[in-house]
Amino acid sequence: MIKNKLKLVIAICGIYATFLSWGLVQEPLNTRVWPNSGSKFTGPCFIAICQGLMATLVGFIYLSSKKTDYGGLEFMEIKFKDIAVISLYQTLSAPVASYSLYYVDYLAYILAKSCKLIPIMLVHLLVYRSKIPKEKLVVGVLVSLGVTLFTFGTDGNGGYKPATGSSLYGFLILCLSLFLDGLTNASQDAMLKGPSQKKITGAHLMFALNLLIVVWNIGYLLVCDPNQWHSSIKQLTLDPQIWSYLLTYSICGAIGQCFIFFTLENYSSIVLTTVTVTRKMVSMLLSIFIYGHRVTLPQWMGIIIVFGGITWEAFLKSGKDVKRSNTKEKQT
C-alpha cells in the first residue's frame, strides 16, 4: 500500500514538474510576436507533429525499458482499429476547440477545457456503464466549481474582458470538443483495464497513439492545409530561436506523457484528470507570481475549493485503504 502511494506521489511530481515547464514554454511559443517575421507562430499542426515525433521516440524508449508481452508494432497491428479511433479523437479535439473561439470568448474556452472531469465521468457512466464512486463525483463538481470561480472571479482589472460574442453554436462546439476529450480518456482507460490476451501498458498507448497522431496531422496538412507547413518552415527560417522553444516544449510534453500514461495504467483516467486539472491551477498560480497578475477574493475561493476537494478525496481514499488493510490482517 505504501509502495503504491509512493508511486502515485512520484507520478504526480513528474506531471507537475514537466507540464509546469511545458506551460511556461507554451505561452511564449504561441503568443510572442517574433522579431524577424513580425508575427506569432501559428502552426498548430506543425507543433503537434513535432511533439508527436518526440513523444513517439520517448514512448518507444519507455516501452523498450518495460517487460511486456509484445512490442509496439505488434500492439498496433492487433489493436490498430482502437488506436486509430482514439488518436483521431485526440487529433480532432484541439482544432474543434480552437474553432469554437470564433463564437465564444476565451474565458468560456478555458473554463470548458478545465472542467474535463465531468465529461469523462459522463462517458464512463453512459458509454462504458462504469460505476463512479460518490466521492469522485463530488470532487469532480468541486474542482469544476473552483476552476469556474478562479476563471470568472476577476473584477475587470485582471487583464481579462467579459464575454461579448458567445453563442449557443459556439458552446455546442465546445461541448463536442469536451466529449472528444472524454472519449479519449475513457477509451484509454477502458483499453488498459479491459480484458486482453496480452497485457496492455501505458507505454504501448503512448508509442502507438503519438505515432498515429503524427500520421493524422501530416495527412491533414497534405490534404487540407499545405500552406500551414510552408508558412511554419518559412517562419522558423526567419526566427530560428523558435526551434529552442519548440524543442523544449516537445521534450517536456514527451517526458510528461510517460508520467501521464503511468498514472493512467496504474490508477484511472479520473485520478489522472484530477491531477492534471489541479496542475492547471498551479500553472495559474505560477503565472500570477511570475507575471504579477492580481488575484481577487473569488479567485482565492476557487483555489481553496479545488485543493480542499482534492485533499478531502485523498483523506477518504486513505481511510478506505486503511480499512482494507485492517480487514486483510484480520482475515489472515
C-alpha angles and dihedrals in degrees: 000000000000091000090051091051091047091054090051091050091050091048092049092049089049092050091048096046096047100039096042086056089043090054094049090054094042094062098060092036091060104027108033119102104227116225105230099040093035093218144084120269103259106179109115094164092046089052090047091052093050093049091042092053092048092046091048090053094046090043090054090052090046091050092047090054093056128077102241137165093239143004131260098262093048089049091052091049093052098040100028096126094051093044092048091052095047093046089049089054089054094045093050098042097069099050091042090054091047090050089055089064088075088068107026132048121255094252091059088049093052091045094052095045090049093055097066093132093077099053091043090053090047092051090049090050101040104031105029097025090226120164113240117207113242093238091057090051090052092047090049091054092045093049092048091047091049093049089048092054092046094048098045098030095097124120096215095270099080097087096266129104127215120255116279108161105037118140139180090247091057092050091049089055090049090050089053090052091049091048089052089051090050092049090049096052096038093046091051089048092049092049093051095044098035128093116282136165089230127031115263115210134194088251090061091053094045094053098042099041095049092047091054092042087059090050093048092049094046089049091051092050093048096046106028111018115020090153091068091062093048094046091048093051091046093052092046088053092051094043107028091172087077087073091067091054091044092049094047090046092051095046094049091047093048095049090043090055089059089061091042095053091042089056092045092049096048101033127011144280090258092057089046094049091048089055095045094047092051088046087059089053090053089048088055091051091048089052090050093055096040098043098029099241115172117239120213128213094258089052092053087049089054091051091050092048093051097047091038090055093048092047091049091051090048092053091049091050091047090052091051091050090052091050092050091049092050091048091052091049091052091049092052 
